[in-house]
């Protein structure tokens, strides 16, 4: 379930002088956009989000916005389609993508939702309604255009990585059920949970060795920096008694000259720092240094003596962990030298359609500019008779009330498994 602190987010708003102010708030739980309007100049979206959180699970799907009093009570709701701020992202077609050998695709409507892990990430199973031989996976996707490039980077990088005992395997590319456009991907589900979620398990010295090895393989063999090594991104595979790295949101090619905002190698986020800080944090449960901006995080700030937290269990003395880290840090001090033997690369994201916008110059002369149309407002697509891929789904609170035979697909559709064809 998505926690309350992560459930809402706002990228834009309209705050005219003197008000009223409107914030366009994304509800990650229901995957919908709701505009929240209040009198005055509300320079911060937090008040709008706080009030919206009281009503969001009760608002009908046809409500696009609400007008609130200063105390947060609903004065009126907006159901006119002109108030719909929902975006339709331009997704690339499957045939526009070069898939590595063995990578398969699956349609979104074949996935059954089991849980909502966070924004744009769900635990799913397929085939839907299957009682036997069903596979659990994590479905990662995006429905806001601002996340398109990052999703493209993560998907293409992950599916090109060779199988590794300490990297969560890539599973499938996910396409929509309307036109076969690529909207996300799945990776294997690892049931052991993360090192952040289960702090009571013994942190084994061999797990640290495994982490060092997988980082060396990523950095030195493939030229990839993970850039987000942390306990939350390390899962435990109980069956193999090993840790597995996942989540390549911030990963980047170390020597890629054509990096953009979705892929930027930053030395301040280097994986050596990440591994050492992660180990220190696990052993001491002191995460104060990681709360600083990356450029202010320094290994020199680590205490000379690492005081093991009383509740932390290790299978070797603290000094054994530190010695391995010190020897590794010295070996890696020379940096990345020579050719990368198995460099991971991928093509740029296919360009979206272009649109021409008419405007006036400063001299009052008619002009125009052509831009890339990464998204289009939903109502504009409907007005021209286009196909709309809807992402809205019922609130999590409603799903808890469903009976045993009722399921929710990743499309947001509620189905009765007893009436579905046998799989």
LOROKOL-768560 format. One record per residue: x, y, z of N, C-alpha, C in turn. Coordinates in pm, whole numbers, plus 50000, padded with zeros to 5 digits. Layout:
N
XYZXYZXYZ
...
END
This chain:
423
500844988050000500005000050000500875012550000
500465022549923501215035049918500985042550048
502075046450115501935053650241501415067750216
500795073550317500135086550302501105097650261
502345096850306503325107250272503685107150124
503525095650059503885094449918502695094649824
501505096049878500295093949798499965105649705
500405117749740500025129449661501255137249617
501085144049503502225151149445501685161649348
502325173149344501875183749252503065189349176
502915189549044503955195048957503645209148910
502385213248919502035226248863500835232248934
500665245248915499535252148972499345265648904
498285272548943497955285748888497685294949006
498595304649027498495313249145498495327949101
497355333249058497295347349018497405356549139
497805368649115497905378549223496535380449288
496485378849417495245380449490494385367949496
494755357649418494015344949420492795345249327
491985334849327492195322349400493315313949340
493865304749420494975296249378494485282149347
495065276349244494725262649206495995254349195
495995243049262497075233349249496535220649185
497255215749083496865203449014497605191849081
496875183949157497465173749243497295159749184
498385152449178498335138549134498095129549255
497095121049245496805110949346497385097949293
498545093949348499225081949298498395069449324
497625069349432496835057649466495795054849357
495055065149316494015063349214494495066849073
495735071449063496315075248934495415085248861
495055095648931494205105948872494705119748912
494285129748835494645143648862493415151048911
493565158049024492475165949080492985180049105
492255189949056492625203949078491975208849206
492785214949292492295219849421492415235149422
491265241849434491235256449431490845261949568
491565272349610491285279049738491465294049719
490785301949800490925316449793492315320649839
492735332349791494035337749831495175331949748
496395336249780497595331549711498235320349792
497995308149752498545296449819499845292649748
500965298149800502255296049734502815282049753
502215274449843502705260949872501565251049853
501875239849787500835230049757500445221549878
501205222449986500985213350099499595214950162
499085227150167497755229250226496695222850138
496805224650007495845218549914495885203249926
497095197649936497225183149947496655178150079
496915185550186496395181450317494875180650316
494225190750258492765190650253492245180050157
492895178450041492445168649943492495154450001
493485151650083493655138150137492425133750217
491645143150265490435139750342489305134850253
489345138750125488205136050036488525127049917
489795125549881490145119549752489525105849730
489495097349831488965083849812487455083649797
486795094949826485335095649819484845103249697
485745109649623485335117549507485035108449388
483885110049325483555101949207484545104349094
484695094749002485645096348892485375108448803
484115112848797483775124148709484105137648770
484635137948890485045150648953486485153548916
486695164948851488035168948807488675179248900
487855185848981488395196049069487455199249183
487995205149288487185209149402487565223249444
486585230649495486795244149548486615243249699
487635247349773487625245749917487545259149990
486955258650108486955270250196488305270950266
488545281650339489815283150409490015272150513
488905266850564489005256150663489085242250599
489035242050465489195229450394487915222150362
486775228550381485505222150347485225224050198
484585214250135484265215249993483095224749971
483355235349893482305244849857481595240049730
482365235349635481785230349510482755220649443
482215212649352483045203449273482905206949126
483935203649048483945206548905483885193348828
482835191748749482665179548670482705182248519
482815195048483482895198548341484245193848286
484225187648170485445182148111486505192748085
486115205448074487095215948050488045217448169
487655212048284488505212748403489405200448419
489335191448322490145179148327491595182348290
492515180448383493935183148360494725170448329
494025159548301494695146848275495465147348144
496695142148148497555141748031497475127947965
497615127947835497805115447761499235115347708
500045106547764501455105747727501605099047591
502565103747513502885096947387503855085647419
503365073247409504195061447432504695056047299
505915050947293506415045247167505765031647139
505625028447011505115015346972506165004647001
505694992447022506614981447048507574979346931
507094981246808507954978946693509034989646678
508925000446754509955010846750511105007946846
510994997246922511964994147025512774981746987
514064982447012514944971046986515034962847115
514394951147113514404942547231515564932647224
516304931147332517354920847335516734907047315
517514897747270517024884147246516474878247376
515304872447365514694865947480513734874547560
513734887747537512844896647611511474896447546
510434893547623509084892547572508234904147619
507064905547557506124916147594504854909947650
504154917647732502884913447788501964925447793
500664923247772499704934147775499334937847919
499044950647938498674955648070497444948448125
496464945348038495234939248086495404924448120
496614919048106496904905448150497464905148292
497734916848347498324917848481497234920148585
497304912748692496374914548804497094921448919
496504932048969497124939749077496974932449210
498084931249283498064925449418498274936049526
499154945649497499454955949595500044968049523
499964979549590500524992049537501754995449620
502924993649561504164994749634504615009249652
504235017749559504625031749563504195038449434
504505051249418504165058049292504735050549171
503855047349075504265040848950504895027148970
504545020149077505105006749101504084998249174
503694986949113502704977949172503244963649175
502794956149274503014941849275501874935449197
502214927249098501204921349011501444906348999
500474899648939500604885548908499994883248771
500554873948697499964870348568500154855448543
499194849348469497944855148417496974858848529
496094868448501495094872548598494144860948628
493684860348750492734850148795493284836048790
494564834748772495164821448763495404815848903
494994803348925495184797049055496474788949060
496984785448944498204777548937499184784048840
500444781648864501534786148776501504801148746
500964808848840500974823348822502314829048865
502754839548800504044845648832503844859348894
504524861849005504524874949066505634883549006
505324896348989506314905548934506004919648985
506954928448966506754942648999506574950148867
505464957148854505124964748734505494979348756
506434984348675506844998348682506375005348554
505805016948567505185023848455505215038848480
504625046648390504495061148410503275065948334
502605075848391501475081948320501585097148319
502705102348365503035116548352504235117748259
504165126748163505205127448061506575130848119
506605137548234507885141448293508755129448329
508155117648340508915105748379509235096748260
508915101248140509085092848021510555089247996
511425099248000512825096647967513495087848073
513175090248199513775082048305513315067548294
512035065448263511525051848247512175044948128
512355052348019513015046747901514435042447934
515155050948006516525047648046516565035048132
515725034648236515765023348328515385010248257
514345010548175513914998548105514994993348012
515565002247932516544997947833517844993147897
518264999748003519474995448073519254981748137
518154980448211517914968348290517764956148200
517014957548088516764945648006518004941547925
519024950047922520264946647851521344941147944
521114941848074522094936348167522084921148160
523244914848153523274900048157522744895148292
522224883148294521754877248420522894877148520
522574881348643523584882348748522964877248877
523684869148954523094863649077522714874149180
523224886249165522944896549264522244908749207
521574906949092520734917449034519344911349010
518314918049054516954913349031516714912448881
516264901048830516114899348686515014908148626
515294913448508514284919948427513314909248380
512024912748369511024902648330510494905248189
509564914648175508934916948046508674931848021
508574934947894508104948147852506584947947855
505964958547905504504959147913503974968747808
502984964147731502374972447627500904974747662
500344985347608498924988047635498054978847550
496784978347588495834969547522495114976347405
495454988947378494784996347270495544995547138
496854998947144497624999947021498984992947029
499254986347141500554979647153501704989147177
501454999747252502515009247287503165005247418
504465007847430505215003847549504995013947660
504435009347771504075018247882504855015348009
505685004948007506465001648125507074987848113
507414982148227508044968948227507814962148361
508114949348366508064942048492509444936348523
509734935248652510914927948697510474917148795
511304907148814510954896148902510684901249044
509764894449111509464897749250510324889049341
510994895349438511814888349536511134889549671
510754878349727509864878549844510544881949976
511884881749979512564883650106512534897450164
512064907250088512034920950138513404927450133
513444940350163514684947850155515394948450290
516664952350287517424953850410516884965450494
516174974550432515564985450507514294980650578
513534972050512512274967350569512474957650685
513464949050673513714939050777515094941250836
515154949150939516424952651002516864942551106
516004932851137516324923251242517104911251190
517124909151059517864897851004519374900351017
520134889651023521594890651034522154896250903
522964906650914523644912050795524964904550781
525034895950680526144886750665527314893050589
528504888950629529694894150563529714890350415
529214878450384529214874250243528274882950160
527234888750222526354897650149527114910350109
527974915150197528794926850162529724923350046
530314911450050531184907349938530374906749808
529154901749816528304901049697527994915049644
527724924249735527424937949694528624944349625
529794942149681531014947549620531224941649481
530984928749467531184922249338530204927449232
528934928949269527974933549170528254948049131
528704956149224529064969949190530274970349098
531274961949126532434961149037532014956848897
531124947048889530674942448757529934953448682
529074960648752528334971548687529294982548642
530174986848730531064998248701532124994748599
532864983848624534074980848548533824972548423
532844963348430532574954848315531574961048219
530554967948275529474973248191529454988548182
530284995348260530325009848253529085016648306
528405010148401527155015248457527355018748604
526905030448643526865034348784525425033848832
525165026748940523805025548994523355038749054
524205045049133524025058449190522935059449296
522435048049343521435048549450521545036149538
522795032349569523015021049658522525024849797
521565017249850520985020149980520255007650029
520045006350160519344994550212517994991950146
517275002650106515955000850046516034994549908
517204994949844517364989449710518134976249709
518224969949825518884957049837517894946949893
517504937349810516544927049851517294914449893
516644906449974517234893850018516524882249950
517294874249879516784862049818517034850649918
516024847049993516184836950098516584823450041
516074820149923516364806949866517834805249832
518494816149794519914815549758520804821349866
520184826549973520914832950081521854843750026
521274852549947522064863049884521264875949878
521954886949850521274899749831521204902649681
520194910549644519984913949504519714928849492
520434935049401520304949349376519194951749274
518414962249294517384965749196517204980849193
516244985349114515884999449100517005007549035
516895009248903517915016448826517425030248782
516565036348864516035049648831517135059948809
518165059548894519215069748890520475064848820
520445052948764521635047448701522025055448576
523305054548541523795061848424525045055048370
525295056948241526545052548181527645062048226
528715056548278529775064848335530465073048228
530565067748107531285074848000530375079347888
529145081847914528225086147809528305101247794
528735105747677528895120047654527575127047627
526555119447585525275125347545524235123847655
524615126147779523685124647889522725136547896
521515133847948520545144447967520015143648108
518895150648135518385150948271517935137348323
517665127948233517225114648276518395105348302
519565108948254520755100648272521965109448292
522355111148414523475120148444524395113448545
525625110248501526585104548594527135115548683
527075113248813527525123148911528525116549004
529755121449004530785115449087530425115949235
529635125949275529225126949414528275115549454
527735108549355526845097149383527525083949350
528845083749343529535071649299529225059849389
529285047849332528825035749400529745031449514
531005035449509531905032149621531415039049747
531115051849735530525059049849529215052349891
528425048549793527125042649823527245029949904
528185021149867528365008549939528865011050080
529835019950095530405022450228529385029050319
528675038950269527645045450351526535035550388
526165026950292525115017050319525535007450430
526765002550423527264993350526527305000250662
527795012550664527845020150789526435021950847
525505025250759524125027650803523495014950858
523745003450793523174990850841523744987150978
525054988750994525704984651119525374993951234
525375006951210525195016751319523775021951330
522985020351223521635026151212521685041451223
522815046951186522975061451181522895065751035
521785072150998521625076550859521735091650845
522275098350945522345112950944523205118250829
524275110950796525165115650689524495114350552
523615104450538522935102450410521815112350388
521445119550491520385129450475520905142550415
522215143850408522805155750346522745154650195
522825165950124522935165349977524165157149939
524095150249824525175141449784526525148449777
526515160949733527785168049720528405171249857
527625170149963528135172850098528445160050174
528135148550115528425135950181529885132250158
530605130350266532025127050257532345115050344
533135105850289533555094250366534425098250485
535035109850476535875114650587535055117850711
533745119450693532875122650806532475110350886
532765098350833532425086350906533285085251032
532685080351138533395079151264534535069151251
535645071851324536775062751321536385049151377
535535049051477535045036551534533555035351506
533165024551436531765022451405531105015051523
530205021851589529525015851705528315007951656
528384994751666527274986351623526044988951709
524914990951641523654992951713523314980251792
522704981951907522434970751995521534960251930
520644964351842519704954951781520214948951650
521364953451604521924948451479522684935451504
522444925551415523154912751424524064911051304
525314907551331526314904751228526854890651250
527424884751145528024871551163529544872251172
530084884451171531514886751191531674899751268
532834902051328533074914751397532994926551300
532684938051354532574950151273533854952651193
534994950051254536264952851188536444944651061
535834932851055535944924750934535254931550816
534124937750842533394945150738534204957350694
534784964150791535544976250760536814972950682
537434961850716538664957950646538384955050499
537294947750474536934944750335536664957550258
535954966850321535654979650255536924987650228
537844987750323539074995450305539924989750192
540064976550190540844970250083540204972649947
538884971949942538174974349816538324988849772
538194998149864538335012249832539715015149776
540735008749829542105010749779542255005049640
541654993449615541734987549481541034996249378
539925002249415539135010249321539635024549309
540645028249384541125042149383541665046349248
542075036649166542655040049035541595044548936
540325042048968539245046448878539035036948763
538285041548664537935033448546538975035948438
539795025748410540905027148316540685017848197
541015023048077540955014747958539535012847907
539405003147817538105000447756537184993247854
535884995447833534874988347910534554975647832
534844963747888534754951447808533364948047757
532334950347838530974946847797530054958747823
530374969847759529624982247782528154980647744
527294986047829525854985847804525454999147738
524834998247622524345010047552522955007147497
522235017647467520885016147413520535028147328
519575026747238519215037747148518425048547220
518415060647167517595071247227516115068247213
515315074447296513875072347292513315077647160
512425070047096511815074846971511155088446992
511295096946894510745110346904509205109946895
508555118446972507095119246963506685127346841
505395127846809504945136346698505275150946725
505355158546618505605172946632504305180646613
504225192046676503075200746656503565215046634
502805222346555503145236246526502195245346602
502775254546676501995263746758502105277846699
500965284146673500945297746620501095307646735
501855318246710502045328446812502345341746746
502465352146827502775365546778504145369746828
504915376346742506215381346783506045393746870
507125398546924507075410547008506635422746928
506805422046797506375432946709504955431346659
504275420746709502885418746668502735411246538
503815405346488503745398046363503425383246389
502585376946306502275362746324503515354146301
503645343846383504775334846372504325321046419
505235311646417504905298246463506185291346509
506005281046592507135273246640506715258546643
507625249846607507355235446604508035228846723
507275221146799507795214646918507445199746917
508115192247001507815178047017506645176447113
505675168447074504465166747154504585154247242
505225156047357505425144847448504105140447513
503155149447517501855145847573500795154947513
499555151147532498405158947486497345157947594
496615168647616495575168147717494485158147675
493955150947771492995140247740491785145447664
491275156847703490085162147637490365166047492
491595170247463491955173547325491995160847240
492495149947298492535137247225491115132347196
490245133147296488865128847276488155137447174
488455150547174487795159747082488115156646936
489315151646912489675148246773489425133546740
488765126546834488415112546809489545102746829
490565106646903491705097746926491445087647036
492355078047048492245067747150492915072547278
492245070047390492755074347520493055062247606
494275061547656494645051047750494395056247891
493385050947956493035055548090493835047948196
494225055248300495005049448409494255049248541
493135056248550492425057048678492065043148731
492055042148862491695029548928491015032549061
490325022649118489645024949247490655027649357
490255034849462491165037049575491465023949647
492635023349708493035011249779492025007449887
491445017449951490485014750059489275006850009
488885008849882487755001549827488134987049796
489374985049755489804971549717489764962049836
489964967549954489954959050074488574953250103
487554958650035486184954150059485714944049954
486534940949855486124931949748486074917549798
485224909449734485124895449773486244887149712
486274874449746487404865849708487544863849558
486454864249485486524861449341486734874149258
486724885649322486864898249250488324902649247
488764907249132490154911549115490194925149047
491334931649058491574944348988492744942448894
492514945348766493584944648668494444957148674
495604956648612496484968348609495914979648525
494844976848453494134987348379493244995648471
492984990548593492044996848685490674990448680
490474981048586489184974348571488984963848681
487794963548738487434953348836486724942048764
487194929748785486604918248717486214907548820
485304898948779484894887448860485534875148797
486444868748868487174857348812486254845648780
485124844648849484224833548824483554834448687
483504846348631482874848248500483904849248387
485204848548423486244849848323486574836248261
486994835948135487414823148073488554817048152
488564803948163489644797148235490954798648160
492024800548239493344802448180494194790148199
END
